[in-house]
Amino acid sequence: MRLRPQISALVTLLLLVGLALWSIWMMQPPAPVPATAPLTEFSAERAFAHVQEIGRDPHAMGTPAHARVRTYLLDQLRALNLADVQVQETTIAHRRGGSVGYVYNLLGRLRGTKPGSKAVLMLAHYDSQPNARGAADDGSSVAAILETARALQQGGRLQNDVIFLLSDGEEYGLFGAQAFLKHPWAKNVGFVMNLEARGVSGPAMTFEISPQNGWSVEALAKAAPYPVASSLMYEVYRSLPNSSDFTVFRLADYAGINTAYIDGFVHYHKLTDSPQNLDLGSLQHHGSNLLGMTRHVANQSLDGVKAPDKVFFNTVGFHMVHYPMGLNGWLVGLLGIMLLAVLILSVRKGVATVWQTLAGMGLFLLIMLLVTVVFWPITVAVRAGMPPAYTLRILPESPFAFNYYINGIYGSDRFLVAYTLLTIGLVGLLIRLVLRWIRPYSLLMGVYALIYAVVVMQLFLLPAATYLFLFPLLFSVLGTGIVLALNLVKRDNTLTHTVLVGLSALPAVVLLSPLVRLLFVTFDLQMPFVVAVALLIVLLGLLLPIGFGIERALRWRNGPTAASVALGLGIIVTIWAVYAEQPSPQQPLHSQVSYYLDADAKKACWMSHNQTTDHWNKQFFANPILSDFAQFYPAGQSGRAFGQSKRLVNGAPTFPLAPPTAEILSDSSSATARTLRLRVKSPRGAAGFEIGFVTSDTADVQGLWINGEGVGLNRRPVAKGKGFYWQAFCHGLPLTKELTITVQTRPQTPLELVLYDQSMTLPEPLVRVSRPADVVYEQGAGSNQTVVRKAYRF
C-alpha cells in the first residue's frame, strides 16, 4: 500500500513530535490531592498550609525569621504527638574546614512495634538562602515530612521507628546533617530518605541513591506510587556544583535515597521561591512517594539494605525497570552481533559499503562536534541580548575564557523549542551535504557503529548509564535489519516501511526525549547544556531511517526544505525567547548590592560582585571603581580562581551601626604557646561572623576553636604589605548573639583580630529608591547584606 509522499511525511513528522511531547508529559507530577481526602492519604493542599508559613520571608541561619520558622515547626512536631520531640542545639565545624555553623536541628520520633530495630530517617532542611523565601527549597520538603508524619499515624503501627529530622544550616554547608551524626539516634538509623528542591516545579526525581543500591532500587520500584529515577541521574548530579544533606550520610556509608524536583531553576535561591510559585503537583509527588516508601521500608528488616548495584530507569511515565548490572555485558554482546549482521546484510544488498560506513561514522561524529561547538557562540550572543546577569569569569587569562551564568532563565521551554529547531536545521543541512559523498545507509550504518562504540565505552567506564543508548540502538538495528531483509529500503513511502521504522524508533523517542528536556532545564543555558544538544543529535541519528523519507518527500525544487524551515523557525523562536526574558514583576531581574562599614576608619561603601549595574542598583554606584576590596578585607575578597578578584565599589554614607565586640576571657602563655580566649558579640543582632587574624608569619596561628569546636583556618597573603590573613566563618548565632573563641599562637605573638558581623538587609534610610517589583536580590550572602568591621589588637 502506497501513501502520497507529502501526506505520509507530514503525518509521520506529527506523530514523532506528538510521541516526544507525550513521553515528556507522562513524566509530569500527579495532580494535587485536596484537603478533603481521607486522612490516611497525603494531601498537597494540607501540606501547603505549612509551606505558606515557612515561605513567608527569607529565613537564613541567625535571622529573626529563622527563629520564627523554628518555633512554628517545633510547635507542629509537638502537635503530632511524636515521641521525644527535641532541639539539637550545637556548634559544628564544616567537614572541609574554614567555617562552623551554630545549628538548631529539630527532631521527633514515631515509635514502631519492634523496639531496638533499625530506624528509618527522613529529613529536609528548614533554613533558606539569605535572599530566598525557601518555599520550595526546602519548605515544601519540610511540609511533606510533616504531612507524612500525620498520615502515618492514621493507619496501623509500623515495625521500625521513624525519625523525623528537620535539619538546620544546609544552605551554608550541610551543618545540621553533620551535627546529627553526633546525635545518639544516628547510630540506630538503617535507611535515609532526603527531600530537596532545585526549582519550584517538575517531577520529584530520585536522583541519587547510595552505593550498593540493589535493595534501595527494588524498594523504590515497589513502594513509590510515582517513581522517577535512573542510574544515569547520579552521574548528571555529580557534574553540578551542588551537594545536599544526603551527601553527609552517603559519605558516612548510610544507605538511602535523595529526591528533588528541578524545573523552574531560575527561582532557585531567590525571593521568587515563594508559595505562589510552587507547583502543588511537585509537592504531591514528593509526599506520595515519601509516604509509600516509608510504609514499605519501615516494615522491612533494615539489617541488610545493601545489595549489588542495578541498572534502573523509567520507560514511559512512572513505569520503572531495573536489572542486575552484570546483564549489561550480555546485552552489549548481543547488540554487537546484531549490528554486525545488519552491516553485512546492508553490504550484500548493495546499499552500503564498509569504507563508506567508516566514513559515515567519522562524518557524523564531525557533525556532532560542529553543531555542539556552534551553540557556544550562539548562546553567548543570546545571553548578550538578555537582561544583565551575574556571571563568573572562567579561565580569565586563557583564550578559552568565558562567562559562566549563575542563574537560570524564565523561558526554559521556549529556548528548548528554539534550540531543538536550530539543531534539527543544522544537522539536516550537514547531513544533506554528507549525502553528496556517501550513500544514506552507509551513513546510517556509520551512525549505528559510532553509537555502539559509545555503548562499549559506557560498559567499561560508566556501566550505570549503558542502558541509555543500548536499548534505543538495539531496537533501531533490529528495525533496520527487518527493512533490509524485506527489501523495503527503496520503498520508504509504503505503509509497511513507515510502520516498521516507526516502531523501531519508539524506544529512542520515549527514552531520550524526556532526558533531552531534563538536561536542558537542569543547565538552563549554562554551558553544560551542550550535553543536551549532543544527546538530541544522537536521537536524530537514530531517527535517520524515518528522516530520509521525510526529507525527500518535503523537498521543494530539490532543496533542503525541511532543514531550512526548521532552521528559520529556530531563529525566529530564539529571537522571541530572548525578547520574552525582559524583566517584569512576574520574572524579575536579579540585582546585587551590599553595604560595608569600617567602624575604625568611619568609612563605608557599596559593593557588588557583579561588575555591571541595572536600572535599580545604579543609584548606589554613581562613581564606581573596580577593586579587590583590600581596604576592607586584608587579603581582598576570595574568588580569584574564577577571575572575580575585582568588585564594583562605590563610596557610601556612614550609618550608625554598633560594631562587633571582643572581650578577653583569659590570656595564658607557656613555653610553647599563647592561648587567648575571647567572647565576641554582635550588639546589633547580626546573623553571623567572619573572624580574621592578621599575623606576620605563617606559623603564628596554631589553632582556633569556636565554642569548643576546632575549625581549620583559611590562610592567604595580605594584599597590601607583608603578613598573612587567617579566616574562618561562623554561620548562625545563638540567641545571645555571642560566641567564645579560643586561638592558640606562638609564645609572645601579638595578634590582630578583625571581626565582621553580617546581617541580611541593607540600611533602609540609605536606600533612596525602593526596590521595584521587577527586581529581586541576587542569591547568596554577598547580596542585600550589611557588614560591619572592627579590628582589635591583643
Beta strands, then each sheet from edge to edge (+ up, - down):
strand 1: 83-93
strand 2: 99-110
strand 3: 119-125
strand 4: 162-167
strand 5: 189-197
strand 6: 205-209
strand 7: 256-261
strand 8: 310-314
strand 9: 320-324
strand 10: 391-394
strand 11: 402-405
strand 12: 589-591
strand 13: 594-598
strand 14: 603-608
strand 15: 625-627
strand 16: 647-652
strand 17: 661-669
strand 18: 674-681
strand 19: 688-695
strand 20: 701-706
strand 21: 709-710
strand 22: 714-717
strand 23: 724-731
strand 24: 738-745
strand 25: 752-759
strand 26: 775-777
strand 27: 786-793
sheet 1: 1+ 2- 4+ 3+ 5+ 7+ 6-
sheet 2: 1+ 2- 23- 19+ 25- 27+ 13+ 14- 16+ 15-
sheet 3: 1+ 2- 23- 22+
sheet 4: 8+ 9-
sheet 5: 10+ 11-
sheet 6: 12+ 26+
sheet 7: 17+ 18- 24+ 20- 21+
end
